[in-house]
Amino acid sequence: MEPKFYRKILSNGMTVLFEKRDLPIVSVVFAVRNGGINESPSEKGISHFIEHMLYKGTPTRNSRKIAEEIEKNGGELNGFTDEMITAYWCKMPSRHLEIALDVLSDMVKNPLFDEEELNKERKVIFEEIKMRKDNPYIYIMDSIQQELYSGTLGMNLIGTSKTMSSVDRKKIVNKFHQIYQPNNMILGIVGNADFGKIIKFAEENFGKTKGKVPYVKFGKRNNSKIEKRKGIGQTSLVFAYHVPLSTDKKCYAAQILSTLMVGGMSSRLFGEIRDKRNLAYSIRGDTNITKSFSYSTIYAGTKKENIKLIKEIILKEFKEVSETLTEKELNQVKEQLIGNFHIGMEDSQTQLINLLMNEIDGDAREFYDFEKNIRAVKLEDVKKIARIKKYSFMALVPE
């Protein structure tokens, strides 16, 4: 069955997305088209700081009341900051949609930014920075972006202790008013609801003020780095390479290549590195494809003595794919990706994020063309991307 999807841009510039479902569950998100990529290096992490603060209270709700109104009605509440977007979402029984809309809209329109709460939350972010550094996998996946890009995109999304110490209430309030305006906002809903009522709510509760999202330059590069650390027993390594942007149909070939190489236990590198040679337990990969930047990663956890060999295996497998990939194997991977795509649509909250990220890249309606675009990928498209000439590499090794 074709999904019942609706998209409308209101007169104030707000985008409303809605996928109708019959189950008595609804997922709701308010998001702004702003994230880490829009920050200057001196303020890196301010978008993430604002995200934290929007849960800390409004004139009519303190932080506990915000959580209680969602959770005591059977819901889940959370948010995230990405390079391209900051989002606030909840998932709850559809009969409580009005509560979800009321609470989330209050958060994105009326945050208090209480000075005392702000300074307390700064300490929480300092702990989050430490937590991300202490986890080798999270740390190396955060760090590889620094080896792929210069400027603001080469800095940690949540900022540093230095940048977070320099961000005061005035900077946060100014940034909030600059960004959190209707023309920069997306309201998304997946579930059992009425599109007309959603539109009415958005039109009645948001004005026509305009905001502007800054553009901050960054550069592309390829670097390699080995970092030593005491107190760890395993080497974490990541191999990364630039791929076509989401505005280029060749990005679908990049997704196929990533799945072919590290998409589960049937992937080429899982077979070569773990099954055949027993060099690692964890072999995984991902793609981070947007309209502004785009790359793929391959991660392995191994002994430091295996770093050179694993890198050689990765490059050898890319070379082999570029020369010998067959239509049969290509079609198998296409079926795998298409199957994963349909499975991923099952959960309303996951689907909501899928639509949201596609809207950030251009138009949420393009999400539903995924199968068509994957099937259209040619054998030579994948082979060409597999001809890796430049890459970035990082390893975190025991000292």
C-alpha atoms as one frame of an Amber mdcrd trajectory, in Angstrom:
protein
   0.000   0.000   0.000   1.185   3.494  -0.812   1.758   5.599   2.313  -0.659
   8.454   2.916   1.797  11.334   3.043   1.103  15.058   3.150   3.483  18.018
   2.989   2.645  21.698   3.197   4.660  24.892   3.531   2.668  27.475   5.480
   2.551  31.199   4.713   5.048  31.843   7.530   7.528  29.416   5.971   7.032
  26.528   8.407   7.085  23.085   6.776   4.521  20.520   7.965   5.035  16.812
   7.246   2.476  14.101   7.997   2.253  10.374   7.299  -1.119   8.895   8.196
  -1.223   5.561  10.042  -4.107   3.669  11.606  -2.396   2.385  14.768  -3.312
   4.406  17.906   0.221   5.795  18.222   1.661   9.114  17.111   5.217  10.417
  16.841   5.699  14.188  16.790   8.736  16.362  16.147   9.538  20.064  16.048
  12.882  20.741  14.388  14.968  23.654  13.166  17.186  23.666  10.071  20.282
  24.413  12.116  23.034  22.341  13.680  26.751  22.064  14.218  27.579  22.894
  10.612  26.059  26.370  11.096  28.295  27.307  14.034  31.534  29.261  14.036
  34.490  27.423  15.643  34.411  29.799  18.642  30.806  28.837  19.468  30.965
  25.148  18.546  28.391  23.229  20.547  25.937  26.094  21.058  23.155  24.336
  19.109  23.530  21.295  21.345  23.548  23.552  24.446  20.289  25.180  23.295
  18.771  21.734  22.786  19.538  20.848  26.407  18.108  24.133  27.672  14.763
  23.753  25.899  13.962  20.878  28.272  14.716  23.010  31.335  11.519  25.039
  31.483   9.122  27.627  30.089   7.010  30.277  31.907   4.261  27.690  32.450
   6.246  24.454  32.826   9.413  23.547  34.701  11.584  20.667  33.501   9.725
  18.115  35.621   6.320  19.224  34.326   7.541  19.010  30.707   8.615  15.400
  31.277   5.534  14.466  33.312   2.993  15.721  30.789   4.499  13.437  28.164
   5.565  10.436  30.230   2.569  10.269  32.588   0.376  10.062  29.488   2.285
   7.032  28.224   4.770   8.882  26.056   8.503   9.053  25.414  10.361  12.365
  25.155  13.770  13.089  23.664  15.722  15.195  21.208  18.963  15.359  19.268
  21.399  17.742  17.655  23.019  16.841  14.340  25.257  18.772  11.973  22.259
  19.876   9.874  19.365  19.905  12.347  18.209  20.178  15.953  15.040  18.261
  16.868  12.645  17.712  19.784  10.351  14.700  19.599   7.929  12.561  21.509
   6.001   9.366  20.871   2.697   8.690  22.621  -0.862   7.382  22.294  -2.576
   9.276  19.480  -5.440  10.343  21.770  -2.888  12.604  23.480  -1.665  14.335
  20.313  -2.876  17.712  21.583  -0.711  17.329  24.681   2.312  16.464  22.547
   1.799  19.491  20.316   1.177  21.809  23.264   4.261  20.722  25.216   6.701
  20.627  22.303   5.520  23.926  20.812   5.838  25.575  24.247   9.421  24.304
  24.460  10.489  25.630  21.043   8.718  28.981  21.468   9.097  29.921  25.132
  12.263  28.624  26.791  13.246  30.490  29.943  17.019  30.064  29.667  17.202
  30.538  33.424  20.734  31.618  34.372  21.042  29.180  37.258  19.712  26.265
  35.204  22.009  27.212  32.341  25.120  27.038  34.510  23.972  23.725  35.984
  23.352  22.275  32.526  26.798  23.421  31.381  28.235  20.970  33.952  26.082
  18.207  32.465  27.519  18.935  29.014  31.061  18.851  30.420  30.270  15.331
  31.671  28.841  14.391  28.282  32.078  15.547  26.621  34.056  13.325  29.012
  31.689  10.396  28.458  32.103  10.577  24.699  35.878  10.715  25.029  35.984
   7.789  27.467  34.082   5.486  25.073  36.634   4.406  22.417  34.033   3.674
  19.722  32.143   6.954  20.191  35.414   8.878  20.438  36.920   7.515  17.250
  33.686   7.973  15.272  33.518  11.571  16.510  37.196  12.100  15.688  37.260
  10.722  12.149  35.251  13.709  10.941  38.228  15.880  11.974  40.372  13.883
   9.554  37.838  14.383   6.738  37.019  18.093   7.149  38.586  21.335   8.336
  36.834  24.277   9.958  33.647  23.906  11.974  32.807  20.479  10.484  36.143
  19.205  11.768  35.171  20.016  15.365  33.190  17.880  17.797  29.461  18.489
  17.415  28.901  19.028  21.142  31.802  21.444  21.416  34.793  21.506  23.733
  35.265  22.505  27.351  36.708  25.796  26.075  33.831  26.699  23.745  31.200
  25.604  26.252  32.832  27.701  28.973  32.652  30.797  26.752  28.978  30.449
  25.794  26.916  32.618  28.146  23.192  33.307  28.434  23.321  36.325  26.123
  24.915  34.323  23.300  22.405  31.511  23.727  19.374  33.827  23.770  20.616
  35.737  20.719  21.264  32.515  18.796  17.861  31.132  19.779  15.990  34.202
  18.502  18.063  34.199  15.335  17.288  30.568  14.511  14.048  29.455  16.186
  11.604  31.202  13.876   8.746  29.617  11.864  10.487  29.852   8.484  13.329
  27.667   9.834  11.022  25.121  11.498   9.628  21.736  10.546   6.659  20.123
  12.294   6.495  16.417  11.543   3.921  13.821  12.592   3.619  10.105  11.835
   0.567   8.296  13.171  -3.176   8.425  13.636  -4.067  12.098  13.284  -5.943
  14.587  11.114  -3.827  16.697   8.743  -6.306  19.565   8.733  -6.163  19.849
  12.517  -2.365  19.738  12.452  -2.273  22.618   9.959  -4.766  24.585  12.035
  -2.634  24.154  15.163   0.527  25.299  13.371  -1.147  28.335  11.834  -2.756
  29.421  15.110   0.298  28.932  17.316   3.173  30.315  15.248   3.538  33.845
  13.930   5.257  35.193  10.839   8.634  36.319  12.223  11.651  35.408  10.106
  14.980  33.959  11.108  18.208  33.296   9.245  20.468  30.276   9.555  24.156
  31.230   9.134  26.405  29.472   6.653  29.908  28.716   7.915  32.633  27.592
   5.506  34.506  24.327   5.957  36.993  22.386   3.847  37.400  18.795   2.697
  40.588  16.857   3.402  42.077  13.391   3.906  44.316  12.777   6.914  45.557
   9.770   8.870  46.220   9.665  12.592  47.215   7.153  15.258  46.525   8.115
  18.857  47.723   6.254  21.951  45.757   5.957  25.181  46.373   4.309  28.521
  43.788   2.039  30.102  42.310   0.412  26.982  42.880  -3.160  25.845  41.805
  -3.000  22.220  42.620  -0.893  19.190  39.704   0.891  17.552  40.268   1.889
  13.935  38.145   3.624  11.346  38.645   3.949   7.589  36.639   6.734   5.937
  36.211   8.142   2.447  34.243  10.940   0.791  31.226   9.940  -1.343  28.711
  11.855  -3.512  26.356  14.313  -1.823  22.653  13.557  -1.400  21.934  15.934
  -4.295  23.739  13.475  -6.609  21.961  10.228  -7.543  25.351   8.507  -7.286
  24.917   8.671  -3.499  22.726   5.564  -3.812  25.688   3.706  -5.304  27.675
   4.763  -2.215  25.018   3.233   0.039  25.155   0.001  -1.934  28.952  -0.085
  -1.675  28.852   0.459   2.094  26.311  -2.344   2.540  28.344  -4.636   0.302
  31.465  -4.008   2.371  30.147  -3.831   5.964  26.391  -4.425   5.871  26.044
  -7.283   8.324  27.481 -10.787   8.659  27.150 -11.478   4.932  29.277  -8.461
   3.976  32.664  -8.812   2.320  34.741  -7.316   5.130  32.923  -9.204   7.883
  33.730 -12.372   5.962  37.376 -11.500   5.320  38.329  -9.864   8.623  36.253
 -11.785  11.168  35.083 -15.100   9.689  38.134 -16.013   7.631  40.995 -14.425
   9.570  39.556 -13.896  13.094  41.213 -10.488  13.322  38.334  -8.666  15.009
  35.035  -9.162  16.787  33.308  -5.993  15.637  33.215  -4.988  11.953  30.658
  -2.360  11.036  30.158   0.669   8.871  27.860   3.541   8.041  27.197   6.368
   5.604  26.635   9.999   6.564  25.179  11.489   3.401  23.776  15.025   3.295
  23.460  17.851   0.775  26.467  19.631   2.331  28.909  16.844   3.205  29.013
  13.110   2.636  31.222  10.204   3.693  31.293   6.483   4.499  33.055   4.746
   7.381  34.381   1.285   8.205  35.104   0.431  11.846  37.014  -2.484  13.371
  38.040  -3.379  16.924  41.282  -5.383  16.911  44.849  -5.776  18.254  47.245
  -2.950  17.458  49.480  -5.429  15.623  46.664  -5.926  13.084  46.259  -2.285
  12.007  48.382  -2.518   8.859  46.908  -5.860   7.799  43.295  -4.754   8.240
  43.919  -1.583   6.252  45.464  -3.701   3.479  42.446  -6.029   3.476  40.043
  -3.079   3.220  41.917  -1.575   0.266  42.255  -4.992  -1.402  38.502  -5.600
  -1.128  37.702  -2.195  -2.608  40.039  -2.937  -5.516  38.411  -6.315  -6.060
  34.925  -4.788  -6.045  36.028  -2.159  -8.554  37.239  -4.880 -10.911  35.066
  -7.958 -10.384  31.694  -6.967  -8.903  28.942  -8.868 -10.715  25.337  -8.015
 -11.493  24.267 -10.950  -9.321  26.046  -9.632  -6.212  24.863  -6.093  -6.956
  21.247  -7.243  -7.121  21.607  -9.178  -3.867  22.801  -6.062  -2.061  20.004
  -4.016  -3.610  17.465  -6.461  -2.189  19.164  -6.240   1.206  18.990  -2.442
   1.239  15.404  -2.327   0.017  14.385  -4.883   2.625  16.097  -2.894   5.371
  14.342   0.233   4.078  10.902  -1.332   4.464  11.719  -2.786   7.881  12.912
   0.646   9.025   9.505   2.132   8.175   7.759  -0.073  10.738   8.391   2.160
  13.764   6.658   5.542  13.599   9.427   7.406  15.397  12.129   5.973  13.106
   9.986   6.843  10.113   9.510  10.377  11.422  13.295  10.880  11.590  13.667
   9.394   8.090  11.220  11.947   6.693  12.774  14.763   8.693  16.289  14.103
   7.408  15.049  13.876   3.822  13.284  17.208   4.243  16.493  18.794   5.517
  18.232  17.549   2.373  15.526  18.867   0.063  12.059  17.341   0.152  10.676
  14.603   2.418   8.740  13.148  -0.522  12.026  11.906  -1.961  12.206   9.367
   0.867   9.522   7.292  -0.816  11.625   7.066  -4.011  14.388   5.140  -2.226
  13.576   1.748  -3.761  13.352   3.218  -7.258  16.664   5.026  -6.826  18.441
   1.952  -5.473  17.171  -0.225  -8.324  18.400   2.377 -10.839  22.032   2.107
  -9.684  24.305   0.687 -12.380  27.134  -1.769 -11.845  29.706   0.771 -13.043
  28.381   3.369 -10.558  29.403   1.149  -7.645  32.690   0.087  -9.224  33.669
   3.712  -9.775  33.157   4.702  -6.125  35.087   1.581  -5.060  38.175   2.900
  -6.856  39.381   4.499  -3.637  42.243   6.914  -4.270  42.062   9.060  -1.141
  40.856   8.189   2.316  41.115   9.181   5.972  42.205   6.788   8.689  42.373
   6.866  12.466  43.353   4.347  15.098  43.103   4.585  18.883  45.657   2.144
  20.289  46.621   0.966  23.798  49.743   2.667  25.134
